[in-house]
Amino acid sequence: MLLKSELKRKAFHHLSLLYLGIYCVAPRSVTICLLGFLLIVVGIIEFFRLRRPEINAQFLAKFGGIHRESEVLHPSGIFWTLLGCWATILIFTNKRIVIPALGFLVIGDAAAALAGQKWGKHIWKHNPTKTWEGSAAFAAVSAVWAVFFVRWPVAILGALSGAWIEAMHLPYNDNLWIPILSGAALSVLNLVLGR
């Protein structure tokens, strides 16, 4: 049942591929403006959802099964994912950094969640909601993704950094931090090892 719920959640989570697609085909400035507008719209919806119990109940009924318990009275993963993607595109100007960082969020995070639910047996001491198996899956798929955009040492070390970030117990939501901090790690690694 938990795995089925996680599959539904991650299928919906893959809508963030849309943000990546827009970034790949549209000018960066257009992408920043468009995602910024979407962020405002989602922020307004979240504001009213969290302040009006009847609206919140309607949203939870409509999207039942894809929200976590912690999102009932707090901003949803949709908001944090959009904010993380928008901030990553805003902060980093190099497409060869942004595309892998966004991919870590989309495919790496999904792989970690599904592998953790299916095979996770070894729990991280610092974060009991994450497993070593999930982190290994994150690192593996993220490295394969990143190697298309950066040199292989950068891809591997960047994917390991992303897996570590995903496993950390960070404030707010990991969907915010994974692309931003992965982008920072990839930028540093690319400067040191990318030539």
N, C-alpha and C positions, 0 to 999 in steps of 0.2 A: 504493500500500500504506500509506504514512504517512497519507494523507487518510482511508482507510477505518478505520484504527486510531483516528484522532482523532475520527471520527464516532461510533464505538462508545463511546469514552471520554466524549464530550460528551453522548451520549444518556443514559449512566449518570449523568453530572454533573447532568443536569436533574432528577434525583431531589430535588435541593435545592429544587425548586419546592414540594415537600412541606413543607419548613420554612417557606417563605413563606406557603403556604396555611394552615398551622396558626396562624401569627402573625396572619393576616387574619381568621380566624374565632373564635379563642379569646382569652380575656383574656391580656394580656401576661404576668402572673404565672404563668399555667398554661403558656404557651409556654416561658417561661424554665425552669420546673421540668421539663417534658417533654423539651425539647432538652438540658437539663443531664443528665437521666437517660440519654438516648441517647448523650451524649458520654462518660459514664462507661462504658457498655457497650462502645462502640466503642474507647475507650481501653484497656479490659481485653483486648479481642480483639487490638488492635495490640500490646500488651505481650507477650502470649504468642506471637503470630505472629513477632515480631522476636527472641524468645529461644529459640524451638524451630524449628530448620530444617525438621523434618518437617511441622509445622503450616504454616509459611510456604510450603513447596512445594505443599501441598494448596490453600491459598488462591490462590496464583499460577496453579495449573493450572485451578482453577474459574473464576477471573476473568481468565484470560489474554486479552491484547489491550486491556485497559482501563487497565492500570497502566503507569506510566513506569518506565524502567530505574532511576531514582533511588529509586523506591519499594520496590524489592526488599528493601533493608536499612534502610529508613527509613519513618517513618509515611506512610500513604497520603494521597492527596488527599481521600478521604472524611473522614478525621479532621480535616484542616485546614479543609475546607469547613464541616463541622459546628461546629467551634470558632469560625470566623470569623462564621458566622450567629448562633450563640448569644451571642457577645461583643457583636456589633452590637446585637442586641435588648436585651441587658443594659445597654449603655452609653447608648443613645439612646432617649428616651421618646416622641419625635414620630413618629407613623406615616408622616407625609409625608416624613420623612427615611429611616426604616428601609426602607420598601418600595422606593424607588428604589435605595438602597444594595445591598440583597439582589438586586434585578434586575440591577444592574451585574455582580454575580458570576455570575448564572445566564445571562443572555442576552448581556451584553457580553463576558464572558470567552470564551463559546462562539463568538461572532462573530469575535473576534480570532484564536482558534486556527484556525478553519476558513478564514477569509480569508487568514491568514498561510500556511497549508499550501497553499492553492489558488493564490493570486496573489502571495504575498510574495516580493519581489525586493530590496527595500531594507532592509537589516538595521540595527538600532540599534547604534551603536558601543559604548554602555555595556552592552548585553545582546544578545549574538549569537543568542539563541534567540527574539528578538522582531523583528517587522518593522513598518515604517511602515504598510503596507497593513492588517496586523492591527490596529494601533492606531486607524487611521481607521475600520475596521469597528466596533470597540469603541465609539468616540465616537459614531458615527452611530446605532447601534441603542440605545445607552444614553440618548442625548438624546431620542429618540422615546419611550422608556419613561418617562423622568423627567418629561417635560412634562405628563403626566397628573396629577402630584402636586405639582409646584412651578412657579413662574413660569418662562417660557421662558429668561430670561437665566441663572437658577440651573440649569436643566436642561442648557443647553449648556455652561456653564463647569464644572458638576459632572461631566458626561460626559467633558469634556476632562481634568479632574483624574483621573477614574477610569482613563482610557486611559493617562495618564502613570504612574499607580501600577502598572497591570498590566504596563507595559513596563519598570519598574524591576527591578533585580536585588536583591530584598529577601531577608532571611534566612528560613529555614524553607520557606514555600510561599506563592505569591501568593493562593491561595484564603483564606488567613487574613487578609491585609492588604487585599485589594480592598474588602470590605464595610465594614471598620472605618475605614480611611482615607477611603474615599468618603463614609461617613456623616459624618466630621469635616468634610470639604470642603463637603459639602452644607449642614451646619449653619451653618458660617461664612458661606457664600454666601447662605443663606436669611436670616440676620440682616442682612446688608449690602444685599442686592438684593431680598429677598422681599416687601417692602411695596409 
